[in-house]
Amino acid sequence: MQKPLIYIVRAELADGFEDEHHAWYARKHAPDVLSVGFLSARGYDATSSPKMWNIYEVPNVEIFSLDIYNNMHKNDPFVAIAIPKLHGRTVSVFTQVIIANGDGKEIDGCPTFSGPRMISLRFDTAADRARVESWFRKNVLVNLGGKSGVNRARLWEQQQSHPKWPSTEARWSVAIEADDAASADDLLQLLARASADSSLDAQNVKTDIVDKRYALVREDLFDAP
């Protein structure tokens, strides 16, 4: 299978809306989006604002223009309730440029996410794609070998846009999947050091640790771990 695109919605939930939103996401929204062609739907809680992260794997950007997708939204009355209560909402679509295993070795397949935590680095840079890929290999992947609790590392780039909601997020993103709190803190420091490398000249740098609270996955479509 071709590497899925990563579709991320980030927002701060209105006061008192968290439990209602999370129940709807797990019971209604996640099953609905998988029924119209999404490959996975995951909800995460970030350690900093905005706290809510919804991360999806999708086959292409065309899915957002399909009648079946748009009708799914129209036929769910809770969507109209939820959208106004998502403050500072951002939407991003990322192409997966490189996927590596926990030892920092690049893989050709497209396994889905694994582990309860994800460590995120987002940034802009004037460097071209080849330089960013080289930076990722030299500053991130080579430093993963021997670290415990690391499942996978990914480099993403915004190459396409959602047809309705242009992104205001940084162009590049690194995501590392981890198993525990200790490894996550160590990996966050690794990414902070990597982003300071002068060859990258990164701008608009942001880091986060996000904890998974819900996941629904078309496991029959993904490579084995």
Buried (B, 14 or more C-beta within 10 A) or exposed (E): EEBBBBBBBBBBBBEEBBEBBBEBBBEEBBEBBBEBBBBBBBBBBBEEEBBBBBBBBBBEBEBBEEEEBEEBBEEBEEBEEBEEBBBEBBBBBBBBBBBBBBEBEEEEEBBBBBBBBBBBBBBBBEBEEEBBBBBBBEBBBEBBEEBEBBBBBBBBBBEBBBEEBEBEBBBBBBBBBBBEEEBBBBBBEBBEEBBEEEEBEBEEBEBBBBBBBBBBBBEEBBEEE
